[in-house]
Structure formats: structure tokens, C-alpha cells
Amino acid sequence: DCAARGEACRVVASQPRRISASSVATRVAEERGGALGGVVGYKVRFDSRVSAGSVLLFCTVGILLQTLQSNPTLSGASHVVVDE
């Protein structure tokens, strides 16, 4: 929907564990042919590979909940995918 309206898409996908978030982000970045921390990034406790140009962000459920505390409407995210 946001692409049809000409708006930027930013997808946040949660993963249950830190290793899941980082390994899935690495695999998706490799399959897309880009570098991790570019279009695809991840954010977990004590580690972050995100840039201003990241449009697909993998994070842990804890990071998602922490973000919701300070940003209840998740402004800046067009889609949220919750795994498990």
C-alpha cells in the first residue's frame, strides 16, 4: 500500500532470539546481493547493524517492545512482522 501511495516502506520483523535476528538478516542481505547494514539490518541487545537507509530491520522481541515504549505508534515503520 505504501509503495502505491509513493511512500517509503520500512519493514520491522521480530525474531525470538538474538542469533535468529542476526543470522536471518545476514542471509537475507546475502540473497539480495547487498551488504549487511545497508538495505537489510538488524538490531539486538549490545549489537546493531542498521543504517539510515535500512528498509528491512530484523530485531528481537525485546527491542521491539522497548521501541514501542518510546514510540507507541511505531512511526517510521510501514509494516511489522512478528515471528513467534
Backbone as CSV, one residue per row, in Angstrom:
resi,resn,N_x,N_y,N_z,CA_x,CA_y,CA_z,C_x,C_y,C_z
1,ASP,0.811,-1.198,0.000,0.000,0.000,0.000,0.852,1.259,0.000
2,CYS,1.908,1.276,0.798,2.718,2.491,0.875,3.441,2.744,-0.451
3,ALA,3.857,1.694,-1.138,4.518,1.870,-2.433,3.541,2.448,-3.454
4,ALA,2.288,2.024,-3.403,1.271,2.535,-4.314,0.997,4.013,-4.056
5,ARG,1.145,4.428,-2.805,0.928,5.841,-2.454,2.189,6.674,-2.630
6,GLY,3.282,6.040,-3.005,4.533,6.766,-3.188,5.282,7.021,-1.896
7,GLU,4.899,6.321,-0.843,5.563,6.477,0.448,6.661,5.429,0.600
8,ALA,7.619,5.731,1.419,8.705,4.780,1.675,8.212,3.636,2.553
9,CYS,8.639,2.428,2.247,8.309,1.258,3.055,9.462,0.977,4.009
10,ARG,9.122,0.636,5.233,10.117,0.206,6.208,9.513,-0.929,6.999
11,VAL,10.109,-2.109,6.857,9.582,-3.321,7.468,10.404,-3.658,8.710
12,VAL,9.718,-3.911,9.804,10.357,-4.361,11.037,9.882,-5.786,11.282
13,ALA,10.821,-6.718,11.374,10.491,-8.131,11.596,11.152,-8.593,12.881
14,SER,10.342,-9.070,13.810,10.906,-9.532,15.083,11.278,-11.002,14.990
15,GLN,12.279,-11.365,15.743,12.741,-12.751,15.858,12.851,-13.062,17.351
16,PRO,12.632,-14.311,17.735,12.601,-14.633,19.166,13.976,-14.573,19.857
17,ARG,15.052,-14.734,19.121,16.394,-14.779,19.733,17.356,-13.874,18.984
18,ARG,18.399,-13.445,19.695,19.422,-12.582,19.084,20.087,-13.250,17.894
19,ILE,20.461,-14.516,18.064,21.156,-15.213,16.980,20.249,-15.348,15.760
20,SER,18.949,-15.525,15.991,17.999,-15.618,14.873,17.942,-14.309,14.099
21,ALA,17.830,-13.207,14.803,17.735,-11.907,14.144,18.978,-11.613,13.309
22,SER,20.150,-11.861,13.873,21.380,-11.553,13.135,21.613,-12.520,11.980
23,SER,21.336,-13.812,12.171,21.596,-14.776,11.097,20.584,-14.641,9.957
24,VAL,19.323,-14.375,10.264,18.332,-14.180,9.212,18.647,-12.904,8.433
25,ALA,19.030,-11.853,9.130,19.389,-10.601,8.450,20.599,-10.812,7.541
26,THR,21.582,-11.552,8.005,22.764,-11.831,7.189,22.375,-12.607,5.938
27,ARG,21.549,-13.621,6.110,21.137,-14.433,4.957,20.324,-13.617,3.948
28,VAL,19.385,-12.813,4.428,18.559,-12.010,3.524,19.426,-10.993,2.778
29,ALA,20.368,-10.371,3.478,21.263,-9.405,2.825,22.091,-10.094,1.740
30,GLU,22.617,-11.281,2.041,23.401,-12.027,1.056,22.550,-12.415,-0.147
31,GLU,21.330,-12.888,0.091,20.458,-13.297,-1.003,20.041,-12.116,-1.864
32,ARG,19.954,-10.936,-1.271,19.619,-9.735,-2.040,20.844,-9.152,-2.740
33,GLY,22.016,-9.666,-2.419,23.234,-9.189,-3.058,23.774,-7.897,-2.480
34,GLY,23.389,-7.582,-1.269,23.863,-6.362,-0.619,24.638,-6.663,0.640
35,ALA,25.136,-5.617,1.233,25.901,-5.755,2.471,24.962,-5.631,3.672
36,LEU,25.268,-6.370,4.709,24.514,-6.268,5.947,24.731,-4.882,6.544
37,GLY,23.655,-4.246,6.937,23.732,-2.892,7.460,23.352,-1.857,6.410
38,GLY,23.112,-2.322,5.201,22.648,-1.433,4.128,21.133,-1.420,4.126
39,VAL,20.554,-1.991,3.078,19.096,-2.069,2.980,18.538,-3.001,4.053
40,VAL,19.271,-4.049,4.359,18.860,-5.015,5.380,19.759,-4.857,6.604
41,GLY,19.145,-4.763,7.772,19.928,-4.633,9.003,19.283,-5.380,10.148
42,TYR,19.968,-5.376,11.274,19.405,-5.996,12.469,19.791,-5.181,13.695
43,LYS,18.972,-5.329,14.717,19.239,-4.660,15.993,18.879,-5.622,17.111
44,VAL,19.881,-5.958,17.907,19.695,-6.819,19.068,20.409,-6.160,20.243
45,ARG,20.217,-6.717,21.421,20.881,-6.155,22.596,22.392,-6.204,22.405
46,PHE,23.048,-5.091,22.616,24.506,-4.926,22.535,25.075,-4.966,21.116
47,ASP,24.234,-5.084,20.081,24.756,-5.135,18.716,23.717,-4.574,17.747
48,SER,24.184,-3.763,16.811,23.288,-3.166,15.831,24.021,-2.982,14.515
49,ARG,23.419,-3.404,13.437,23.948,-3.207,12.091,22.843,-2.569,11.263
50,VAL,22.530,-1.327,11.558,21.452,-0.595,10.912,22.010,0.724,10.411
51,SER,21.533,1.158,9.249,21.905,2.468,8.733,20.634,3.264,8.464
52,ALA,20.801,4.518,8.105,19.642,5.354,7.785,18.906,4.822,6.562
53,GLY,19.598,4.085,5.707,18.989,3.532,4.506,18.399,2.149,4.671
54,SER,18.410,1.607,5.881,17.856,0.269,6.115,16.336,0.313,6.008
55,VAL,15.785,-0.540,5.157,14.331,-0.601,4.997,13.760,-1.924,5.496
56,LEU,14.622,-2.873,5.779,14.200,-4.148,6.355,15.033,-4.392,7.602
57,LEU,14.385,-4.300,8.750,15.074,-4.406,10.024,14.605,-5.632,10.773
58,PHE,15.550,-6.499,11.118,15.270,-7.649,11.965,15.688,-7.287,13.383
59,CYS,14.839,-7.590,14.347,15.155,-7.269,15.739,14.567,-8.338,16.642
60,THR,15.002,-8.335,17.886,14.423,-9.256,18.865,13.102,-8.683,19.373
61,VAL,12.303,-9.537,19.977,11.033,-9.090,20.551,11.291,-8.047,21.630
62,GLY,12.375,-8.209,22.390,12.711,-7.235,23.431,12.989,-5.855,22.865
63,ILE,13.699,-5.785,21.755,13.977,-4.498,21.104,12.675,-3.898,20.581
64,LEU,11.804,-4.728,20.017,10.516,-4.232,19.530,9.691,-3.662,20.672
65,LEU,9.644,-4.364,21.813,8.891,-3.872,22.970,9.495,-2.580,23.523
66,GLN,10.817,-2.508,23.561,11.498,-1.298,24.017,11.167,-0.118,23.102
67,THR,11.129,-0.362,21.798,10.787,0.683,20.835,9.345,1.127,21.014
68,LEU,8.447,0.169,21.268,7.040,0.506,21.473,6.823,1.382,22.703
69,GLN,7.679,1.264,23.701,7.544,2.107,24.895,7.802,3.568,24.574
70,SER,8.770,3.840,23.739,9.089,5.230,23.412,8.384,5.713,22.148
71,ASN,7.885,4.794,21.329,7.235,5.135,20.070,6.019,4.212,19.895
72,PRO,4.923,4.467,20.628,3.785,3.540,20.654,3.131,3.284,19.296
73,THR,3.215,4.207,18.374,2.597,4.012,17.061,3.585,3.474,16.035
74,LEU,4.820,3.244,16.460,5.890,2.776,15.572,5.982,3.636,14.313
75,SER,5.959,4.944,14.519,6.092,5.836,13.375,7.438,5.590,12.711
76,GLY,7.438,5.586,11.402,8.630,5.271,10.638,8.625,3.840,10.132
77,ALA,7.760,2.999,10.684,7.635,1.607,10.221,6.314,1.478,9.470
78,SER,6.388,0.967,8.258,5.149,0.776,7.495,4.545,-0.602,7.711
79,HIS,5.395,-1.583,8.039,4.933,-2.959,8.249,5.667,-3.550,9.458
80,VAL,4.964,-4.366,10.226,5.572,-5.073,11.359,5.221,-6.549,11.213
81,VAL,6.256,-7.390,11.253,6.077,-8.839,11.175,6.581,-9.423,12.484
82,VAL,5.709,-10.158,13.170,6.082,-10.753,14.449,6.208,-12.260,14.261
83,ASP,7.412,-12.771,14.505,7.661,-14.204,14.387,7.614,-14.807,15.779
84,GLU,6.775,-15.791,15.971,6.556,-16.494,17.222,6.094,-15.533,18.254
